[in-house]
Amino acid sequence: MTSRLSRGPGTSAVEVRRSARRSRTVSAYREGDRTIVLIPARMSEAEERRWVTVMLDKLAAQESKRVLGDGELTERAERLSAQYFNGGARPTSVRWVTNQNTRWGSCTPAEGSIRLSHRLQGMPEYVVDYVLVHELAHLLVPGHGPRFWRLLDAYPRTERARGYLEGVVAADRLPHLPLARGESPHGESPHVE
């Protein structure tokens, strides 16, 4: 078995392990802060790149379906604080709430409390992480001035996560019209052979 370490989207480490015993299957799993992708030894570098992308997407989809409890959310916030703010942002509580329908998250710096909207549950991990990093940054800088945004520059998926959330808001504002008989929700006509 041979192994090679590379970087995935964002800053996560991806270790690709090639095995002569593996003939057709590709699998992946998380090991700490690293993703391990197992592939057949005979695969070309182009196939390897394609399968790494496919498997990272599959893992992200699986993880986004898993809802974190408040304890796990607190652990995640502490890990993100250590990673992006040298542990300087120290929340006293981090929890999901159901009464935030116009905000993704909120923070009370004087108390050290962070609340995330339940609407984030099921969204991609990088989006939840962005909202956590955003609220952690408020523990260090209360407003949204230049210093605050410089802190957020440390999180490599800020723009992507903001775009995702903007898309969710825009989709919520679209009129929800009933579908015509036989029409798909994506606007395509059904194909009949």
C-alpha positions as CSV (number, residue, x, y, z in Angstrom):
1,M,0.0,0.0,0.0
2,T,1.3,3.5,-0.9
3,S,0.1,6.7,0.6
4,R,0.3,10.3,-0.4
5,L,-0.8,13.4,1.5
6,S,-2.4,16.4,-0.2
7,R,-4.8,19.3,0.7
8,G,-8.5,19.1,0.1
9,P,-10.9,22.1,-0.3
10,G,-10.3,24.6,2.4
11,T,-7.4,23.5,4.5
12,S,-8.2,19.9,5.4
13,A,-5.5,17.3,4.8
14,V,-6.4,14.4,2.5
15,E,-4.3,11.2,2.6
16,V,-4.7,9.0,-0.5
17,R,-3.8,5.4,0.1
18,R,-3.4,3.1,-2.9
19,S,-3.7,-0.6,-2.5
20,A,-3.0,-3.4,-5.0
21,R,-5.5,-5.6,-3.1
22,R,-8.3,-3.1,-3.8
23,S,-9.6,-3.7,-7.3
24,R,-12.6,-1.5,-7.9
25,T,-13.9,0.1,-4.8
26,V,-13.1,3.5,-3.4
27,S,-13.9,4.5,0.1
28,A,-13.2,7.4,2.5
29,Y,-13.4,8.2,6.2
30,R,-12.3,10.9,8.6
31,E,-9.5,10.3,11.0
32,G,-9.1,13.3,13.3
33,D,-8.6,16.4,11.1
34,R,-7.6,14.3,8.1
35,T,-9.6,12.5,5.4
36,I,-8.4,9.1,4.3
37,V,-9.3,8.1,0.7
38,L,-8.7,4.4,-0.2
39,I,-8.3,3.7,-3.9
40,P,-7.0,0.9,-6.2
41,A,-3.3,1.1,-7.0
42,R,-4.0,1.0,-10.8
43,M,-5.9,4.3,-10.9
44,S,-4.4,7.2,-12.9
45,E,-3.7,10.5,-11.2
46,A,-6.7,12.0,-13.0
47,E,-9.0,9.3,-11.7
48,E,-7.5,9.8,-8.3
49,R,-8.3,13.5,-8.3
50,R,-11.8,12.8,-9.5
51,W,-12.5,10.2,-6.9
52,V,-11.0,12.3,-4.1
53,T,-13.5,15.1,-5.1
54,V,-16.4,12.7,-5.2
55,M,-15.6,11.1,-1.9
56,L,-15.0,14.5,-0.1
57,D,-18.4,15.6,-1.4
58,K,-20.1,12.3,-0.2
59,L,-18.5,12.7,3.3
60,A,-19.6,16.3,3.5
61,A,-23.2,15.3,2.5
62,Q,-23.3,12.6,5.1
63,E,-22.0,15.0,7.8
64,S,-24.4,17.7,6.9
65,K,-27.3,15.4,7.6
66,R,-26.0,14.7,11.1
67,V,-27.3,17.2,13.6
68,L,-24.9,18.2,16.3
69,G,-26.1,18.4,19.9
70,D,-25.3,21.5,22.0
71,G,-22.3,19.7,23.6
72,E,-20.8,18.9,20.2
73,L,-21.5,22.4,19.0
74,T,-19.6,23.8,22.0
75,E,-16.7,21.4,21.3
76,R,-16.7,22.5,17.6
77,A,-16.7,26.2,18.7
78,E,-13.7,25.6,21.0
79,R,-11.8,23.8,18.2
80,L,-12.6,26.6,15.7
81,S,-11.5,29.3,18.3
82,A,-8.2,27.4,18.7
83,Q,-7.7,27.1,15.0
84,Y,-8.6,30.6,13.9
85,F,-8.2,32.8,17.0
86,N,-5.5,31.0,19.0
87,G,-8.1,30.1,21.5
88,G,-8.8,33.7,22.3
89,A,-12.6,33.5,21.7
90,R,-14.0,31.6,24.7
91,P,-17.7,31.1,24.7
92,T,-19.4,30.2,27.9
93,S,-22.3,28.5,26.1
94,V,-23.1,27.6,22.5
95,R,-26.5,26.2,21.6
96,W,-29.2,25.8,19.0
97,V,-32.3,28.0,19.3
98,T,-35.6,27.9,17.5
99,N,-36.6,31.6,18.0
100,Q,-34.1,33.0,15.4
101,N,-35.9,33.1,12.1
102,T,-34.3,36.2,10.6
103,R,-30.7,35.6,11.8
104,W,-28.3,32.7,11.4
105,G,-26.7,33.3,14.7
106,S,-26.3,35.7,17.6
107,C,-23.8,36.4,20.3
108,T,-23.9,38.3,23.6
109,P,-20.2,39.2,24.2
110,A,-20.8,40.3,27.9
111,E,-22.2,36.8,28.7
112,G,-20.0,34.9,26.2
113,S,-23.1,33.1,24.8
114,I,-23.6,32.1,21.2
115,R,-26.9,30.9,19.7
116,L,-27.3,29.4,16.3
117,S,-30.6,29.2,14.5
118,H,-32.0,25.7,14.1
119,R,-32.4,26.5,10.4
120,L,-28.7,25.8,10.0
121,Q,-29.2,22.2,11.0
122,G,-28.6,20.0,8.0
123,M,-26.6,22.7,6.1
124,P,-23.1,21.8,5.0
125,E,-20.5,21.7,7.7
126,Y,-18.5,24.6,6.3
127,V,-21.6,26.8,6.6
128,V,-22.2,26.0,10.2
129,D,-18.5,26.5,10.9
130,Y,-18.6,29.9,9.2
131,V,-21.6,31.0,11.4
132,L,-19.7,29.8,14.5
133,V,-16.5,31.6,13.5
134,H,-18.6,34.7,12.8
135,E,-20.1,34.6,16.3
136,L,-16.8,33.7,17.9
137,A,-15.2,36.8,16.3
138,H,-17.9,38.8,18.0
139,L,-16.5,37.7,21.3
140,L,-13.3,39.5,20.3
141,V,-14.8,42.4,18.3
142,P,-18.5,43.3,19.0
143,G,-19.3,45.2,15.8
144,H,-18.9,44.6,12.1
145,G,-16.1,47.0,11.4
146,P,-12.9,46.4,9.5
147,R,-11.2,44.7,12.4
148,F,-14.0,42.2,12.7
149,W,-13.9,41.3,8.9
150,R,-10.1,41.0,9.1
151,L,-10.6,38.3,11.8
152,L,-13.0,36.5,9.5
153,D,-10.5,36.5,6.7
154,A,-8.8,33.7,8.7
155,Y,-11.6,31.3,7.8
156,P,-10.9,30.1,4.2
157,R,-14.5,29.4,3.3
158,T,-16.1,32.7,4.4
159,E,-17.1,33.8,0.9
160,R,-18.4,30.4,-0.1
161,A,-20.5,30.1,3.1
162,R,-21.9,33.6,2.8
163,G,-22.8,32.9,-0.8
164,Y,-24.6,29.7,0.3
165,L,-26.6,31.5,3.0
166,E,-27.4,34.3,0.6
167,G,-28.8,31.7,-1.8
168,V,-30.9,30.2,0.9
169,V,-32.4,33.6,1.7
170,A,-33.0,34.3,-2.0
171,A,-34.7,31.0,-2.5
172,D,-37.0,31.6,0.5
173,R,-38.1,34.8,-1.0
174,L,-39.1,33.2,-4.3
175,P,-42.9,32.6,-4.8
176,H,-43.7,29.0,-4.2
177,L,-46.1,28.4,-7.1
178,P,-47.9,25.1,-7.5
179,L,-46.4,22.8,-10.1
180,A,-48.3,22.0,-13.3
181,R,-49.2,18.4,-13.8
182,G,-46.2,16.4,-14.9
183,E,-43.7,19.3,-14.3
184,S,-40.6,18.7,-12.2
185,P,-39.7,21.0,-9.4
186,H,-36.6,22.0,-11.4
187,G,-38.5,23.3,-14.3
188,E,-37.7,20.5,-16.7
189,S,-40.4,18.8,-18.6
190,P,-40.6,15.1,-18.1
191,H,-38.9,13.1,-20.8
192,V,-41.1,10.4,-22.5
193,E,-39.6,7.7,-24.7
